[in-house]
Amino acid sequence: MKNRAAKQYEGLIGAALSDKGRIAAAVVGWEKQNGRSFPWRADRTPYRVLISEVLLKRTTSTAAARAFIEFSKKYPDMRSLALASQGALEGIISKVGLQAQRSKALLEMSSHICERLNGEIPQAYDRLMEIPGIGSYTAAAVMSFGFGTPAAVVDSNVTRVFSRAFNGKGGVLPLSVVTAIANGVLPQVSHVEFNYGLLDIGAIVCRYGRPECAQCPLCSLCNYAGARTYP
């Protein structure tokens, strides 16, 4: 909370964290009943999580799922991926678009990991961030979903959920503030369900247009829904 944005929203962050137990329980409970099903969630490994995140960028989950199944069969591990040709990768990734960009990123990523990390995806956040093509969101996703290490996964969906819940119609909260809230309310044991829950709530309930507030597990805590006003 050292930066200006976090300092400005310090009261809001504190109020949100005071409800962290209720928030975590509501999200985890909802996810267990309503969570979406994707092939990369059924059999999670750091490699499969990493590949899925590359395929999911700027496309739909349905399209990514189609490409992921074929991709993971042909390239089941990092070393097989590093030996692939860009043309072969583009043929599979064309299902989701941006195939040249994604293929190049995957090859750079796999080459770095095989040449410098002996083919092993690192578990530490800082080391993940050193790999070409991996940003803060992907690093956290690999840690939580792939390694089972608690890490808050924050994307546009999560930002929208927390901005509406804690800032109401005051607009989108700065990423640093959303990240502070997400890290503060993240449960250590059920972090996978919690992270998936926030992503799913943002995608199918707290949508950009016409959110289904009555279906949201955070409705009773939500500023946007009119149930509560945070500082």
Secondary structure, DSSP 8 states (H G I E B T S, - for coil): --SHHHHHTHHHHHHHHHTHHHHHHHHHHHHHHH----HHHHS--HHHHHHHHHHHTTS-HHHHHHHHHHHHHH--SHHHHHT--HHHHHHHHTTTS-HHHHHHHHHHHHHHHHHHSTT----SHHHHHTSTT--HHHHHHIIIIII--------HHHHHHHHHHHHGGG----HHHHHHHHHHH--SSSHHHHHHHHHHHHHHTS-SSS--GGG-TTGGG-TTTTS----
